[in-house]
Amino acid sequence: MVTDKQREALIQAAITARQSAYAPYSNYNVGAAILMADGRIFTGVNVENASYGLTICAERTAVFKAVSEGCRDIQAVAVATENAGSPCGACRQVLAEFARDVPVWLVDATGHGRETTLYTLLPDHFGPEHLP
């Protein structure tokens, strides 16, 4: 259960992180924040590359930072974009590796947007539980 205080902190962390995005090609800055089971929040931004395929999304940056610090149990996600855009398919799959049907807030730069869940974004997901 995510408290109102945690939700607000998570959304604000995503909005703040978005300011550090490196998106000179798309000009679509994204900030993400993930709340872990231990209460820590990890943030990430999209980092574009002139070789477009080497670009990394904000959501995956946040997940990889958390995993590199030993955290693997995502409790909630917030993503901040210009227009409350939704995570790409690759990010949804990476999130599903470390989360169950957690709340996801998709917000714009002012914090307005919508709440959904990971499994709504990635129905009939494939995860570690499907492997022997």
N, C-alpha and C positions, 0 to 999 in steps of 0.2 A: 504494500500500500504506500503510495507516494503522497506525502503531506502537501498542503497548499504552499507551505514555505519552501519545500524542496522543488516543487513545480516552478514556482516563481524564480528561484535561484538557477534552476536548469535553463529556463527560457532566457533569463538575463545573460547567463554564461554563453549561450549560443549567439545571442545578439552581439555581445562584446567581442567574441572570437571572430565573428564575421568581418570585423574591421581589419583583421590581419590577413585576410584571404589574398592570394596572389592569382588574379584572373585577368591578365592583360589581353587575352584573346577573346574570351566570351564576355568579359565585363559582367559576369554573373557571380558575385561574391556569395559564398555560403559559409555559415558557421554552424557547427554542430556541438552538442554537449550530451554526454551520457552519464547517467547516475548509476553508480555501482552499488552492490549489496552492502558494502562497508560504509556507504555514505559519501564516498569521494565522487567528485565530478571531474571528468576528463573532457577536454575540448579539442576540436580539430577544425581546420579550414581546408577549402579546396586549394590545391597548388597546381596550376597549369604549367605546361611545358610546350616549347615550340614543336616538339615531337608529340603531337596530341595524345597518342596512345600511352604516354608516360605520365599523364595527368592523374592526380589522385583526388578523390572526393573528400569533403569534410567529414562525413560520417565514418568512412574507413580510417581516416587519420585519427579520429578520436578513439575508435576501437583498438587500433594497433598501439596507440599510446597506452591505453589501459592494460592491454594484454602484456605489453613489455614491462609493465610495473607489477605484474602478477595478479591483476584483476580480470576475472572472466565471467562475472555474473551481472549482466546489465539489468537494471530495474526500470529504467525509463530513458526516453530519448527526446531531445528537442533539436529542431533544425530551423535555422533562420536564413531566409533568402529575401530578395527584393519583393517577392510576391507570394510568400508562403508556399513555395514549390515543394514537391514531394521527392524523397530520395530515389535515385536510380535503382534499377534491378540488382546491380552488383552490390550496392550498399545494403539493400534489403536482405540479400543472401548472407552477407558478412554479419549483419546484425543478428540474423536468425541463428548463427553459429553460437552466439553467446547470450541469447535472450529467449525468453518464451513470449507469450502474447502480451508484451508490455505496452504501456501507453506511449504514444508518440505525439508530440506537439509540433505542428508545422506553422511557423509564424513568419510575419514580415518584419521589417526593421523596427516597427513600433510595438511588436509583441502581439499583434492581432493575427488571428488565424483560426486553426481548428485542431481539435483533438481526434486522433484515430488510434489504431493499435497496429502493432507489427504484423500480426496475422491478417488483418484487413488489407494491409499494403502488400502482403505476400501470402495469398491464400494457397492452401495445399502445399505449404513450404516443405523443403527437404532439409533435414538437419541431422546432427550426430545421432539422434535417437533412431534414425532409419538404417543405420549401419550395424552390422553384427558386432 
